[in-house]
């Protein structure tokens, strides 16, 4: 009984802090945005998080068909870093880490356990590999256009654009640009099928 009460108190305190965070000046949230359970949000004071209307950020395993390994994480921990999420997009148990800028369009489906990061974290430093651990790496903007579907466990690497309407199959590693209206998959990713409408 005591454990149940303590869990409720902790849940209340987490929700209170989370709600306070969402009122930050660097966060813009549209209408009808749903956070299912508490996400991890880590923002530099000079970073920005923009969430459109009717967006769902889901960190709740209950009722979702894929097991999530962790809650959603929205991280923009560098000055002027930006995460933008378009209207009607749904994100499940995914980590989004912007060093510079990550743009996710409208009507996107992002399944559980995806990793989207526009920076590598460290330089390759082959001229001085012992120094690699002290480096922070460079960032290249990621653009995920409207109506893209990322299957579970997809990794999107820096500098990538995924074209409108495309589908990335589960557990793929997206290391290059993907054109609109294709199915792509694999590690490394490649085009599986072109689904664009051919003109007569």
C-alpha positions, 0 to 999 in steps of 0.5 A: 500500500505504501509503495503504491502511494509513493508511486502516485506521489512520484508520478505527481511530482514528475508531471508537475515538473514536466508541465512546468517545463512545457511552459518554457519560452523556448517551447512552442506547442500547438493545439491538441498535443498529447503526451502519453506518459512523461517524455524526457525533454532536455533543452539548452536555454537558447534552443527551440522545440516547436510542436504543431497541432494534433501531435502525439508523443507516446512514451506509454507501452500500454496499448501500443503494438511494439515494445518501447525500450524507453520513453521519448527523448527530445534533446536540443542541448546546444545553443540555437539547436531546433527540433520541429515536429509538424501537425498530426505527427505521431512519435513513439518511444523515440530519441531525437537529438538535435545539435543543429536542426531536425525537422519532422514534417506533418502526418509522419509516423515514427515507430518505437525505438527509432534514433534520430540524431544530426550529430555524431558526438565525436570527430573521427580523429584518425590523425590523433585517435587518443584525442577522439574522446575529447571531441564533440563532432559536427552537425548536419541538418536532418529533414524528414518530409511530410507523411514519412513512415519510419518503422521500429528501430530505424536510425537516421544519421546526420545530413539526411533528407527523407522525401515526402511519403517514403517508408523506411523499413524496421531496423534500417540505418539511413545514411543517405538521402531518400527520394519521395514516395519509395520504400527503403530499407537495410543497413545501409539503407537502399531503395526497395521499391519506387512507389511514385505515380508515373505520368502517362 
